[in-house]
Amino acid sequence: MFEIRYISLRFARILNCCDMKKLHYFLIFILFFASNQVDAQNLKPYVLGVVSNNPMEQFKTDMSSNLESEGLNVVGEYSPADDPDRWVVVISSDELVNAVKKVKGLTGFAATLRVGLINENDTITVSYTNPVYWGNAYFRDDYPQVEQEYKKVSSKLEAAMKKIGKFNGEVFGSKKGIEVDDLRKYRYMMGMPRFDDPEELNEFNNYEDAISKIEANLKAGVENVSLVYALEIPGEKIKLYGFALGGEDGESKFVPKIDISDPKHTAFLPYEMLVVDGNVFMLHGRYRIALSYPDLKMGTFTKIMSTPGNIEDMLEKVTE
């Protein structure tokens, strides 16, 4: 507020003196200041789409249809924690795939986004993962290379929401949000992992061996792990998987403990595993969960202390 007041007074003085040279330089300063303010914006992990009283089953069908009509490909759907009042639609698009192909590597985790539906007191709330937030988190300093792709995805998501109800557009999931620079090097606290500190679940001689092993295990069945989607990046040795996690250590254990704010972070799941060449990775739970719940208090986090390790154990079995 101080800066704005100062600039307003300064601008008035310059106009009064009618010095066009000073005015020219001052306008350049204003543009520079505005640019820096945009760069310093705080980002939040979710966007509130629409709120409706329509029946859940009809809403699920309409939502998927509207996403597809906007060029957002539905690659998987499921009910997190086996909760009939929760539903997640996983989407990808040409833009997200192109973004991954530009940078490659661990940015394969960015090949999908998620739309969450939750029914509370016969009211359906739809939210989705904020493309700008997750894009900056996963592409980090390379985000400017793919920014235009993410703007297109944001526009498509907004258009899909408007087809089903009144679009809200409020960003949420963190009271203050996270500055772009901090998001690109995000970690929950000192000593915690960052994006480029993933857990390596297994290593194979090559991409083909890794995929063959994973597909065989999934076909045979892996305890407490169910495939939600699999998305391969064309022309690259990168494949992203999303899984529903069941059993006593799965989603039904940790989701109720952490998803307690309003609106709910329904689009937090499913959890992902990425194959890059012959290596199989997952984002560390202390990064991936914290990124999804950046305001999570340490007291709440300690209630799920075993969850990151439990997730790793479950996903590791898919690769063995």
ABEGO torsion letter per residue (X at the ends): XAAAAAAAAAAAAAAAAGBAAAAAAAAAAAAAAAAAAAAABBBBABBBBBBBABBAAAAAAAAAAAAAAAGBBBABBBBBGGBAABBBBBBBBAAAAAAAAAAEEAAAAAABBBBBBBBBGGBBBBBBBBAAAAAAAAAEAAAAAAAAAAAAAAAAAAAAAAAAEBBAGBBBGBAAEBBAAAAAABBABBGBBBAABBBBABBBABAAAAAAAAAAAAAAEBBGBBBABBBBBBGBBBBBBBBBBBEAABAAAAAAAABABOBBBAAAOBBBBBBBEABBBBBBAAAAAAAABAABBAAAAAAAAAAAAAAAAAAAAAAX
